[in-house]
């Protein structure tokens, strides 16, 4: 209860005098709802109330987080809302006249959305996916206004809903798309209106528009709803007559979409373009409601913020994003859009830039330590600039009209800066005036990965070495002559070379190359992958020079120590790769290479694992001496590092902690980053981030023509709302509205700093569902998820060995505190840390026993185990054990692990059913399809004549795949190619329809993110595929509420029936080996020695065997 009270205190009413001291202002209004003579709405992250008398709003809540989905009770006395804090959404209720809000839900890591009230105003209806095995299908629940156990409504899933007056029916949508940035969406999740009868559990489809029909509001014989079916495809209010089934348009806005409408007291209240509107249903007259929202500047006023947690170790393309002075005494860091210089050890940081409305990034200290180069968007476009390291005026170096830049790389003489941009180009920029020169364009960059930004200058500044991708995804080294502009590829087409560096004397080039061919066997199938391919190699730039540490025959001499071996700057380009020798380093994934004098500093990393690193392995920063070949580990388990130009000191990051160490080794010294702070002006930052998001789409979106949209006009249109926003959540909404005009998938913005630094209260779970005994107010265990105690990720609190708790047992107390309604079990566990003591009884009044358990923070994995086991058992029962079942949560780390655990144990099945319903995607479709595409090509056997397949791991029989509207992204690319390869039928319903790809989430100034869809898919006929429609099933089967409530899975049943029909009634067995001999007919060899014949005997004697 401690955590619950703290949060309720945070959402407390504001003293009257606090509002009297503020000036009235306009605000961006969202989620309005009518409560009798007042309107309650969200603005600046808080809940407000306004009456028609004075139009001045009064705040109902305060504190961290933001308010969404406000809904007034039918009696007008209460407001339920979703409170968002730290990415977690919970349901709250507060009196419409003000008071202390009460928290009603306590599930960690789940989004819960308020959508309605019960007719008697006693219960709040909200959507949650907390009982869904994938955590994605939303279902409506009812929770008492005074607190208690949420109870699911008797329907399998829902979006917005509206009840009939007698509560026996409701009109609802079967998908919930609120919060999505996608406008004019018409994929598999496009919502339609359905009429549901709770008595028969039957659905009747009311609308069938290809786009969005949502937010039903039922009154009398009319259903008002939100639809984008007009000629502008703007979301407006429409009306459906239930008798005639005819629709008509009620509002005709063409500037902004109608947002979050709600019906109460004969009026529909909604927002549009941040303004408050009401629609009187008797007259259907519209009125904009003027409202003044006082601003105490708690969220909009300037404030000092500590930025240590926002230091950028890497930029968006995973380049190291900090620098160190040549003498190793000062670090240059980027955080919160500012550039800081920080003396190592002594502290005393300096904010070099101090521009709250601009984003400075990518600091790089000049070779002489006098200047810091960095990028800034102060001019409205990202440019490269210089500033004296001691402070002073900024000097622009570029005048780009568009684009995003990465970390500057100085030439040792300070004359040039090389810099990569987000359009995959490499630029050479003079530091003393002149135009930037394009050096290269990485045309074949792999779209699903970040670029390799590895440009580096020779010591004399004449040569620029870098790598580009080939069409086969291998990389090639280039040497670019900055004097003549001559660019030469020096790599062999058979190798992959990258990450170059020059020796301190300029006589040699070092680089990383994937030349270590180390195939390792997979331990669950006949397959192999290569690991630790990377090594460090060195080549002499002049023909007569011998690379350091090159193998030499006894008595051999070379030019290694000769001062006259070459003229500085000269490179014998021809045959350069024939002069390559390896350096004596262990094969590894080499992620960084820096050379200082005769020392090579490099970082080795363990083989990457999906979602992490190989257990027991760690990265390391090494120092290799080119004179004696000694290799010393200086830093263990870092994530990045930089070395000063004089080779004296290293700055590195480990587990988010910044430190430095001498290049000779020794004690590590923490960087005093805790002292870094800056003054921010939120509205300046919000404006900058808004325009950054717009430029990202302009410069990176996959369609350079922006689908024919006037993108400048879109920016200007939504920029009009910038003066209204008063919280970080407002900015997120505004950016999503703007980028949503592109009408594409994978466009989103979120996160960021709301100014509070607050986190949701800690919640833990027991991995169980509960039922309330209404008479006693006690809770019993309705279902216990036992998990898998052999796997740490699937450890279940109540399934661990020795835990004596069974289904039907009563939970009487938590940590000695009695538990009764209205307190719920989830509420009782708030704030519990470590081991929890439960008081359990087999019967309500039976003897109690104490049980100690270790709760979990999330029980999705436990529900996953039960779900997959149940589906596998169902498929086995329906098919007589002949069909295998594989269910996949996603197409990432979890999905790969699930595939491994399910595919290999079931290889003996006669058919295979793959289930990607609810799968949100990832990027493993090719890996899975490679295994599913295997076909039986032969057999093998031994003396015992047991047949075995070739390939060893192959599903011999037919296959099918289940899909639905929640199959998304790679979760629909997978079935798309499954069908293209002819592997089997797709059964279910049309998928989400979003396969535009992103390379990364772009980080905004305050730590929030925005995406730009940079990849689009097309088919072998040269036609765009899937986007904004989805993958159609071969066998359409819709899941109905009645099916689910009857515990039926019709798509699965039909899939199994079709598979068993294909394999036939007789169980299939592997082709048996031939009888007799072991030769094919054309290879039979007559035996030389035959058994003894009656016609004669051999005179030879066979020696006795030892």
N, C-alpha and C positions, 0 to 999 in steps of 0.2 A: 504493500500500500504506500510505502514511502515514495516510490517513483511516481505513482499516480497523483499523489498530493502535490508533489513538486511541480508537475506539469500543469495541474489545475491552477496552482498559484501563478504560474507564468501566464496562463490565459485568464487573467483576472480583469474585472472592470476597472476603468480609468477614473480617478477622482475627478469630480466636476471641475475643479479649478484648473486641471491640466488642459481642458479644451478651451476654457475662457481665455487662456494666454496665447492662443494660436490665431493665425489669420485664416479666414476661409479661402479655400482653393478648389479648383476642379480636380478630379481624379479619374483614373481609369476604373470604371465600374464593371464588376462581373458577378455572376451567380445571384442575380436579384430574386427575391421571393416576397410575395405579398402576405402580410400578417395583419389582417383587419385594416385599421386605418394607417398602418405604417408599412414601409417597405424596408426589408433587411437585405443587405448586399455585402459583397466583399470588395475592399479597396485597400491599397497599400499593404496587402497581406493580412488585414484584420477584418473583423465583422462589424458592420455599422447598421444603424437604424435611422430612418428619416420619416417624418410625418409631413403631410401636405401643408401643415400650418406655416412652418418657417423655412422649409427646404434646407435646413442645416442639419447635417448628420451627427449622430452621437455614437461614439464607439462602444461596442459591446465586448470586445476582447482586446488584449494587449499581449506583448511578449513575443518570443521567437516563432519562426515558422510562418506558414501562410494558410489562409482559409479558402476552401473550395466547396462547391456543391451544396450551397445553403438551401434548405427546404423548411418552409414554415409548416407547423402542424395545422390540421383542419380547424382546430379551435382557436388558432391565432395566438396561442400563449407561448409556444415553444419554437425554437429554431434548432434543427439538426444540421450538422455540417461535417465535412471532412477536414481534418487538420493535418497539414503536411509539415513534417520536420525531419531533416536529415534523410530525405528520400522515403520515409515511412509515412503511410497514411492511416489515420485512425478516425473513428466516428466519435463525435462529441455532441452534446446537447446543452443549450443554454436558454434561459427565459428570454422571450422577445423583448421584454422590458429591461433586461440586464440582470447580471448576477454572475456567480461563479460557474463556469462551464464544467460539465461532468463528462468524463471519458467513459465510453461504452465498450470499446474494443481494445484488445491488448495483444494482438498477434504481431510478432516481430517480422519485419521484412515482407509484409504483404500490403497491397494497396486495397483500401476499402472505401467505396464510393457511396455516399448517401444519394438515394434516388426518390424516396417517397416516405409517407407515414401510413400507419394504420388509420382506419376511419375514426376510431375513438381517441386518437392522439396519444395512445398509451405506448406505442411501439414505433421504432424507426426501421425503415426498410433500407438495406444497403447491399451493395454488390461486393463479393469477395471470392477469391480463388483459393482460399486457405485449405480446403479439403480436396482440391483437385491434385492429382498425382503430378501433373506438370507445372502446377502453379500458375496456369494461364487462363483456364476457362472460368469466367465469372458466373457466380450463382447468387440469386437473391436470398438474403437472410433477414430475419426479424429479430430485433433485440429490444427488450423492455426499456422504456425511457428512464426508468430508475436504476438501470443496471441489471445484469444477469447474463444468462447463457444465450448466445445467438443461436437461433433455430432456423434451418434452411426451409424455404418455401418449397412446396411440392412441385418443383419444376427444375429441369436439369441445368439450364443456363438462361441468362437474360442480359439485356442492356437496360435502357430506360423503360419504365413501365407506368401504367396508369390503370387503376382499378375501377370496376363498375361500382355503382352505388351500393349494391348488395354484397359486394366483395366476392361474388361467386365466379366472376370472370375478370380478365384483365387484357388490355392491349399492350403489347410489348415488342421489343426488338430482340433478336437472338444474337446480336453482337453489340459491342460497346466500343465506339471509336472516338469517344471524347478524348481530347488531349493530343490526338494525332495531328501532325502538320499537313496531312495529305488532303487537299481540296479536290473536288470533282472526282473523288475516288469511286471506282466501279468494279473492284475485284470481288473475290469470293466472300469477303466480310462486309460488303456493302449492306447496310441494314434495311430491312423492310418491316412493315407492321404486320403483326399476327394477333388474332383474337384467340385467347386461350380460355378454355372452360376448366375450372378446377375440379368439377364433378366428374367429367369424363376424361380429363387430361388430353383432350383433342385440341389441335391447332387449326385455325383457318387463316390462310394468307389473305391479307386485306390489300396490300400493295405489291407491285412487282416492277418497280422502277430500277433501272440499271445502276443508278447512283444511290444517294443517301436519302432514306426516309426514316427519321429518328424522332426522339423526344415526344412520344404520344401524350396528349392531354385530353382526357375523355370527359365530356360533359353532355348529359342528355343523350341525344342521338347523333352527336357530332364528335369527331375526333380531330382536334387540331394537332398538327405535327410540323416538324422541321424538314424541309426538303430542298434539294438543289436542282429541281427539275425544270426551272424556268429557262428562258433563252440565254440568260447570262451565267447560268449554273451557280448562282448565288444562293446561299441558304436563306430561305424565307419561310414564313409561316403559311401553311396550307390547311385546308379543312377537308375532311372526308365525311360524307353523309353515310351513315351505317345502313340506311334503308336502300338507297339507290347505288351505293358503292362508288358514287361519283366524287371526284376531287375538284377543288377550286383554289386558286391562289388568293391569299388574304393580304399579305404584305408584298410590296414591290420594290424593295431596296435593291440598288445595283452598285452601291459603293462598298459596303462592308457586309459581312454575313451576320445574320441574326444569331445570337450566342446565348446559350443556357436559358431557354424559356421555361417558365414554370407557371402553373395555373392554380389560382386560389381566389376565392371571393368574387367569382365572375370576371376575373381579369387575368390576362396573360402578361406577366412581367418578364422583360428580357433586356439584354444589353446589345448594343450594336455600335461598333467603332468606339467602345469605351463609354458610351452615353447610356443613360437609363431611359427605358421606354415602357409604356403600358398600352395594352390593347383591351378596350372594353368590349366584352363579347356580345352584349345586347345590340350595340350599335356598330360594332367592329370599327370603331374610330380609334385612331392612333394618337398618342400624345407623348412627346418627349418630356420627361420629368426633370426639371432643373434641380440640381442638388449641389450644395457646398459641403466639401469634406475637409474639415480642419486638419492641418498638418502640423504636428509638433516637431517635425524634422528628425524624429528618432531613426527613421530609415533613409531620409533624403538629405539630411544635413552632413556637413563635413565631419570626419572622424579620423583619429589616428588608429592605424591597424598594424599589428605585427605581421610580417610577411614571411617569416622563416618557413612556414608550412607550404608556402606557395613558390619557393625557389624552384626554378626550372633546371633540373638536371639534364633533361633531354628536350629537344624541340619536337614538333609534331612528326617529323620524319626520323626521329630517334638519333639525331646527331647530338653529340655532347654540347651543352648550351652554356658553358662557363669557360673562363680563361684564367691564366696565371701570368703575372708579370715576368719579364725575362730573368730577373734576379731571384724569383721565387718568393718574394716578400708580400705580394698583394694579389688577391683574387678579384676578378670581376664577375659579378653575378647578376642574374635577371630575376625579378620577382614583381608581381603585380603591375607589370607594365613599366617598371623603372629599372635603371642600371645602377648597381651599387659597386663601389670599390671597398674592399675589406682587407686591411692589413692582417696578415696571418699572425696569430698568437696574441698580438697587442689589442686588437679590436679597434674601435673608432671608425665605424663605417661612414662612408659618404654617399649620399644619394646624388649621383651625377646629373640626373635628368629632371626629376620633380615635375612631371607633366601628367597630372591626373586624368586628362582627357585624351591622352595618346598612349600607344603601346610601344615601348622600346624593348628590344629583345636581341638575342644573339651577340653578346659582348665578346670582343676580341682585342686584346692589348697589343699594341704595335711592338715590333722587334726592339725598338729603343726605349720602350716603356713610357713614352711621352703622350701617346694618344690611345683612346679606346674607340674602335670602330663598332658600330652596332646598327640595327635596323630600327626604323621608326615610321609610324603612319601619321605623324603630326600634320603633314601637308595634305592629308586625305588619301594618299597612296603610299605604299610601303617603299621607302628609300633607304639607301646606305649612306650613313653619315659618319663623321669623325667628331670627337670632342677631346680637348686636352684632359689627360688623366687627373690633373690637379684641379680641374674645373675651368669653365670658360664657355665661349660661344660654340654652337654647333655648326659644323661645316658640311653641307650636303655634297655628296659625291655622285649621285645619280639623279636622273629625271625620268624615271620610268612612268609610263602612263597607266600601267596596271601591273598586277602580279604580286607574288609573295616570295620573300627572300629568306635564305637560311644563313648559317654562320659564315662570317667573313674569314678568309684565309690570307694572311699577309705574306708578301715576298720578304725574304730576309733583309733586303736593302730598303724596304719600306716604300718602294715605288709603285707596287701593284697590290691589288686585292682581288683574289678570285672568289666568286660567290655563285652558288647554285640557286635556282629558283624553282617554284612549285610547278612550272610548266616544263620541267626536266631539261632546262638549259643551263649551261655554264658560262659565266661572264667574267671578263677581265676588265677591272676598273682601275684607271690611273688615280693615284692619290693626290697628284698635284695639278689637277685640271685636265679636262678632256672627256670624250665620250666613252661610255662602256662599250666593250667589244664582245660580241658573242663568239665563244670558242667552240662550243659543241652543243648538240641536241641529242638527248638520250631517247631516240625514237622507239627503241625496243624495250623500254623499261617494263618490267613485269607488273601488270596492273594491280595484282593483289598484294604487292609488297611495297615497302618504302624504297626509295632510291638509295644507292650507295654514293654518298657525297664524300669523295676521298681525294679531291684535288690538293696538290702540294707543290711547292716551288723548290727548285734547286738552290743551293746556298748562294749562288751569284744572281739568282732571280731570272736567269735567261730561260730556263725550261720549266714548263708546267706539266706535271704528270697527273694523270687521272684515269679512271676506267669508265667504260660504257658497257651496256648490256648488248648482247647479240640476240638475234631472233630465237636462238635455242636456249636462252636464259643464262648462258655462260658469259663471263665478262672478259673484256680485252683492255690491255693497257695502252694508253696513248702518251706520246711525248709531243708537246706543243712548244714551238720556238716562239717566244714572246716578241722577238725582234723581227722575224720574217713572216710570222703567221703560219709557218709550215706545220702541219699536224701529221704525225706518223703513228700508225698502229704497230706496236712492237711485239705483241703477243702472238704465239702460235694459235692457229684456229682450233687446235686440238686441246687447248688448255683454258682454264678459267683463272685469270689473274686480276688482282684488285688491291686496293689499299697500299699504294706506293709510298715510299719515303726515300730521301736521298741521304747518303752518308755525310758526316760533318764536313769532310774535305771535298765533297762534290764529285768524287771519282766513281761512286757506285750507286746503283739504284737497288733498293730493297723493296720487296712486295710480298703480299700474301697470295698463295695459289693453292687451289684444291688439287694437289698432285699426290696426296696420300690415299691410295686406293685400299680402303680397309672395309671390306664387306663383312658384315656380321649376320649370322643366321637369326631369323625370327624364332622365338622359342615356342610358338604355338602352331606354326605351319612351315611348309617348305617354301621359304622366301628369304630374301636378304635385303638389307639396306646398307648404305655406306655411312660411316660416322667418322668424326675427327679427320676430315679430308684436308684441313688447312695446315699449311706449313709456311715458314718464312724462307724466302729465297733472295739471293743477291747476284747481281750481274755487274760486270765492269763496263763502264760507259765507253772506254777506249779499248781497242783490240789488244794492245800489249799489256794491259793491266790484269793482274790476277786477283780475283775476289778474295776478301778476307775469309779465313778458315776453310779455304778450298783444299781438297785433298791433293797432296803432292807426292810424287815418287821420290825415293831416297836420292838426295843430291840435287833435286830440281830447284831452280831459282826462278824468280819471277819479278815483276815490276811493282809488287805490292808496296814496297818501301821506297820506290824510286820517286824522287821529286820531279823528275823530268819525263815521267811516263806519258803525260798528256798536257795539252794546252788547256787551261781552265775554260770551261764552257763548251769545249768541243765534245761531241758525242758521235761515235761510230754507230750509226743507226743500223746499218746492214749487219745481220748476224748477231744482233744484241742477245737474243734469246739462246744462242748457242754458247754464250759465255755465262750461263746461269748455273749456280751451284746452290745446294740447300744449306741452310744454317742448322746447327745441331740443336733443334728444339723438338720437343715431343709433339707428335701430331695432335691437333686440337682444332676447335672452332676458334679462330683468331679474330677477335672483335675490334682490336685497335693496335696500331703500330706507330711508334714515334721514335725517331733516332736523334740522339744528342751526342755529338762527337763520335767516340768509338763505342758507344753504348746503345743498345737497342732495348727500348721499353715496349712491352707488348702485353696484351691481356688475353689470356686463354679462358675459354668458357666451356662448360660441359655440354654434351649433346643436348639439344633442346627437347623438351618433353611437352606434349600438349598441356597447356595450362601450368607450366612450371619448369623445373629442372630435374635432372636425373638424381634420384635419391642417393645421398652419400657423396655426390660430386659438387664442386664449387669452382667459381671463377678465381683468377689470381692475376695480379700484376707482376710481371717478371722483368728482370734486368739482365740482359745478355751482353757479355763483354766480348767485343770482336777481336780482342788480342789473345785472350786465353780460353775463350769458349765457356767461361763460367756462367751458369744460369742461376740467378738468385731470385727467390720469391720475396717481394717487398710488401705486398698487401694481399691478404686472403679474403675472398668472397666480396670483392667490390662489384658495383654495377657500372662504374665509369671512372675515368681518371684523366688528368692532363699533367704534363711535365713542363717545367719552366725551360726557357730557351737555353739557359746555361747548364741545364741538366742537374741542378742542385736540389730541387724539391718537387714533390708530387702532391697535388690536391686530388682527393678521391671522395666517392660517396659509397657508403655501405648501409643498406637497410634504412635509407632516408637520412642517415647521419653524415655530416660533412666533416672532413678531417684532412690533415696533411701529414706528410712524413718525409724525412730527408731521403734523397736518392741513394744514399749510402746505407739506408735502413735505420732502425732505431725505434724510439717511442713515437707513437702517433699523437698528434696534437689536434684536438677538436677545433673546428672553426667557430668563432663566436657569432653564429648566425642568429641567435636569439635576440640580439640587439637590433636587428634590421626591422625598421618600421617606416611607414610613410603616411602622409595625410591624403585621404581619398575624398573626392567629392562624388557621391554615388551617381548623380544625374549626368555628370561629365563622363563617368565610366560607362554608364548605360548607353549613352549616345555613341561612344566609340565602338562598343561591342555590336551595336545595331548595324553600324556601317561596315564593320569588319565582316559580319555575317553576310551582308549583301554583296560585298566585294568577293568573298570566297565563292559564292555561287556564280557570280559574273565571270570569274577567272578560271574556275575548275569544273563547273557543272558539265556533264557529259555532252550536252547539246549546246554548242557555242552560240547557236541562234536562240537559245532559251525558249524553244518551242514557238518562236514567233512573238513572244510576249515583249512588250515595251518594258524592259527590266529597269531602266531608269525611272520610268513612270511608276512602276510598282514601288520602288524605293521612296519616291517623293510622296506617294499616296499614304504609305504607312508611317513615314516620318512625321506626318502631321499629328500622330498620336503620341510622339515622344514626350511632349510637355506634360502629358497626363500620367505617365507611369510613375509609380511611387514605391515600387518594391522590385526585388530581383525576380520574383515570380511574374510580375507584370511584364518585365523585359522578355522573359522566356516566352510568354504568350505572344507578344508582339513579333518577335523574331519568327516564331512558328507560323504566325499568320502570313508574314511576308514570304518566307520560303515556300509555304504551302501553295502559293500561286503557281509554282512550277508543276504542281500536280504530278509528283513522282514519289517513288518509294525511297526509304532510307534517308529521308530529309528530316532532321530533328535538331532541337536545341534543348539544353537543360543544364541543371547543376548551377554552380556559381555560389557567390557569397551573399547571404541575405543579411549580413551584419550582426547576426546573433552568435554565431559559432556554436549554437546549441545542437545537441544530438538527441535522438529519441531515447526515452528511458529504456534501460536494459530489460529485456523480456526473455524468458526461457520457456521451454515446452517439455512435456512428458512423453510426446509421441502417442497421443491417444485422443479419441473422441469421447465426449461425455453426454450423459442424459440426466435430466433433472427429475428427481422425485418431487412432484408438485406438493404433495401433502407435507413432507418433512422438510423440504427445502435443501435436501442433501443431494450430492452428485454421485453418480456411479459411472464406472468405466463401461461405455457402450462398445468400444472397439479399442484394441491395443495393437499397435504396430510394432512387431517384434524385430524388424530389421535383420541384420546379419552381423552377429557379434564377432565373426572372424575378419571383418573388414572395418577398419576404424571409421571410415566415412559413413558407415551404415550402422553404427552403434546405436542401439535403442535403449533409452533409460529403463523401460519396463521389460526389455527383452534380454537384458544382461543376465548371465548365469547367477543363480542365487537370489534373484529378485522375486519375491513371493507376492505377485499381484495378478489377478485374473479378471477377465471380462465379467461384469456384474458386481465386482467388489465396490464398496463405497469409499470415497475419499473424504475423510472426516476432518482432517487438519493438514496444514502445511507449515512445517517448522514450528509445530506446537500451537499455531493459531487456528482456532476452529474455522471451518469453511461452511458457510450456508448462503443460499440465495438471499439478497440479490448479488452478493459478490460471486464472481465467476472463478473457476479454477485458473484461467489465464491471468486474471487480475491478482489472484493470491500469489502467483509466482513472479510478479513484477519485482525487480530488484534483487531476486534471489541469486546468490553467487555460489559457485562450487556445489558441494554435496547438499542435497535437500532431504529433510526428514519428512516422510509422509505417514500419516496415521490412517490405517486401512482397516476395514471390517468387511467380512464376507456378507453380513446382513446388517441392515440399518441399525439394529439394536444389539448386534452380536458383539463378541469380544474384539477389542481393537488390538492391532499389532503395529509396531513401528518398522518402517521400511526405509532404508537410506538409498537414494538414487542420485545419479549424476545427470541432470537435464541436458538438453541440446538447445542451441539457439535457433535451429530451423529443422523441421521434421519432414521436409519434402523428400529427402532420400529414403526415409522409412516408408512413406506412402508409395514411393516408386517401387520398392521391393515387393510390396503387397500387390500393387497393380499389375506388374509384369508377371508375377507368379499366377495371379488369377486369370489373366488373359491366356497365358501359356497353357494352364490347365483346361480352360474352356476350349481352346483350339484342339488340344489333345483329345478331349472328350468327344467333340463334334466329329473329329476325323478318325477316331479309333486309334489315336497315337501315330498317325501317318504324316501329319502336317506339322512342321516346325513354325514357331512364332518368334519374331524379333520385334520388340518395341523400342523406339529411339526417342528420348526426350529432346535432343537437339542434334545439331551437326557439328558439335565441337568436342571438347575433352570428354564430357559426360557421355555423349552419344557414341564416341569411339570406344570408351570403356564398356558401355552396354553392348555394343556390337561384339566385342571380343568375348564377353561373358556369355553371349547367347548363340553366336554363330558356330563356334567350334564344337560345343557340346552336342549340337543338334545336326551334325553333318550327315548322320545316317538316315535322316527323314526322307520321305519320298517326295515332298513338296515343301515350299517355304512361303510364309506370309510375313511381309515386312510392314510395320505399322508406323507411319510418320504423322499421324493425326496429332495436332497440337505442337508440332515441331517448329520452332521459330527460326531455325537455320544455323549457319556456321560456315564451315568450309571443308568438309571431308567427303563430299559426294564422290570425287574421283577415287579416293581410297576404298570406299565401300563398293563402288561399282566394279572396280578391278577384281574383287573377290566374287561378286555375284555374277560376273560375266563369264567366269570359267565354265568350260564345257568339257564333258567327258570325252577324252580323245583316245583312251586305251585302258588296258587293265594289266595288272601284274600279280604274280603269285609265287609261292615257294613250294617246297617239298610237300607241305601239308595241304596245298591246293586251296588255301584261303584266299578269296578274291579281294584285291585292293585296287582302288581307282587311280587313274592318272588323268589330271593332276591329283595329288594326294588329298587336297582339301577342296571338294567340289560338291555343290548341291545338284544332284543329277536330274531331279524332276522339275515340274512346272513351278512358277513363282507368280506372286501377285503382291500388290502394294495397296495399303489403305491410306487415303488422303482426306483432308477436310479443309474448311475455310481457315483454320489455324495453322495449316502447313504453309510455312512462309520462308521466303528468301532461299537459302540453300535447302531448306526443307521442301521446296517445290522444284528447285533445279534437279535434285535427286530423282524425284519421280519423272520429271521431264525426260531425263536421259535414260532412266530405267525403261521407259516406253520406246525411246529412240533406238535403244539397243535390242529391242524385241524380247525383253526379259519376261514380260508378263503384263497383265491387265492392271489398270488403276481403278480402284473401286472406292466410292464415297461421294464427296462433293467437291465443287470447284475450289481451288486453293486461293490464298491471299492475293496473289498477283503483284508481287514486288520483288524483282530480281535485279534492280539497279544496284551496283556494288559500290562500296566505299573502301578506301585504303586505310583510313584512320579517322578518329574523331579529332577535330581541330580544337585546340585549347584556346579559350578566350582569355581576356585580360585578368578576370577575377577567378579563373579556374573552372568556369563553366565550359561547355563544349557546344560545337555545332558541326554538322556533317555536310559534305557536298558529295552528291552521287557522281562518281567519276567513271563508272564502268557500266556498260549496257550489253546485253546478250542478244545475239541473233542466231538464226538457224542456218543449216547448210544450204538452204535455198536463197539466202541473202535477205531474209525477212526478219524484222524485229519480233521477239516472242515474249509472251507471258505478261509483260508489264501492264499494269492497270486492268488486267482481266483475270489472270490465273490459269492454272493448268486444269483443263477439263477432264473429268473421269471418263474412262471407257464404259464403266457400269455405274450410272448415277444411283446413289442410295442416300437418302436424307435420314438423319437420326431425329426421331421425334421425341418430345417429352414423355409420351406414354411408354415408348420403348425403354427409355432410361429408367423411369420409375418402376417398370416391371423387370428391371435388371436384365434387359435384353440389349444386345449389341448387334443390330441388324446388318450393318455393313460387314462386320466380321463374320457373322453367320453366313451371309451370301458369299463372301470370299472363300470361306472354307468349303462350302457346298460346290462352288465352281472348280476349286482345286481338286477336290476328291473325285469329281466327275471326270476331270482330265486324267487322273492317274488310274481310274477304273476300279472295279470292285475287288480285283485280285491284287493282293499286296505285291509290289514290285521288289525284285531282288536283283543283286548285281549279276552280271553275266558270269556264269561259272567257267572255270578253266577248261580247256580241252581235255579229253581223256587220252591217256596213253602217250608216252614220249614227251618231248619238250621242244620239237622242231616244227616249223611250218612245213607244209608239204613240199615246197621247192627247196627246202634245206635239209631234207632227211639224209642221213649218212648211214649206210649199212654197217651193222656192228662188226667189228673185227673179231671179237671173241664171242663165241656162241656157247650155249649150254651143251654138255656132253650128249653126243648123238648115239643112237642104238646101232648105227651102221659102222661105227668105229670109235676108237679112243685115241686121245692125244698121247704122244710119247713124251711130251714135255712135262716137267714137274714144276708146279708153282711153289716158290719158297714159302716156308712158314712165316706168318706175320709176327712181328715183334709184339 
